[in-house]
Amino acid sequence: MEYISKSKLKPRILEYFRKVEETGEPIIVTSHHKPVLRIEPIRMPLRVSDVFGTYWGKIRIPADVMEPETGEWEEG
């Protein structure tokens, strides 16, 4: 995590914004050597279609997944 003072951030703020967007790494802004702000990207939650979209319609389940399968387990 990078730390930068407000005075050094001010003239290069857009450069630091781009860096945070590209790397995803937050930046801590300091004032008089004390942290006062944290600049970080907003992370949007992934949707199911984002994660499994390429498999949509390609996977087949041959049985009823809601049907209990108690016959497979030994009682003990």
C-alpha positions in Angstrom: 0.0 0.0 0.0 1.4 3.4 -1.0 1.4 6.4 1.3 1.5 10.0 -0.1 1.1 13.4 1.5 -1.7 15.7 0.5 0.8 18.2 -0.9 2.4 15.7 -3.2 -0.9 14.2 -4.3 -2.6 17.5 -5.3 -0.6 18.3 -8.5 -0.7 14.6 -9.6 -4.1 13.5 -8.4 -5.3 12.2 -11.8 -2.2 10.2 -12.2 -2.8 8.5 -8.9 -6.5 7.9 -9.6 -5.5 6.1 -12.8 -2.9 4.1 -10.9 -5.5 3.0 -8.4 -8.0 2.1 -11.2 -5.4 0.0 -13.1 -3.7 -1.8 -10.2 -6.6 -2.0 -7.7 -4.1 -1.1 -5.0 -5.4 1.5 -2.5 -3.4 4.7 -1.7 -3.3 6.2 1.8 -3.2 10.0 1.9 -1.4 11.6 4.8 -1.5 15.0 6.5 1.4 15.8 8.8 2.5 12.2 8.6 -0.9 10.9 9.8 -3.3 8.9 7.5 -6.4 10.9 6.7 -7.9 9.4 3.5 -7.9 6.1 1.7 -8.3 6.1 -2.1 -9.5 2.7 -3.4 -11.5 1.4 -6.4 -15.1 0.4 -5.9 -15.3 -3.3 -6.3 -18.7 -4.4 -7.8 -19.9 -7.8 -6.8 -19.7 -10.4 -9.6 -23.0 -11.6 -11.1 -23.7 -15.3 -11.6 -23.7 -14.7 -15.3 -20.2 -13.1 -15.1 -18.8 -16.2 -13.4 -20.7 -19.0 -15.1 -21.9 -17.3 -18.3 -19.6 -19.3 -20.7 -21.1 -22.6 -19.3 -24.8 -21.5 -19.7 -26.7 -24.2 -21.5 -23.6 -26.5 -21.8 -23.9 -28.5 -18.5 -26.5 -31.2 -18.2 -27.6 -32.8 -14.9 -29.0 -36.3 -15.7 -31.0 -36.7 -12.4 -33.3 -34.7 -10.2 -31.0 -32.8 -7.9 -33.8 -32.3 -5.4 -34.4 -36.1 -5.0 -32.9 -37.5 -1.8 -30.1 -40.0 -2.3 -30.3 -41.8 1.0 -29.6 -45.2 -0.6 -26.0 -44.3 -1.1 -25.2 -43.7 2.5 -24.7 -46.4 5.1 -26.5 -45.9 8.3 -24.2 -46.3 11.3 
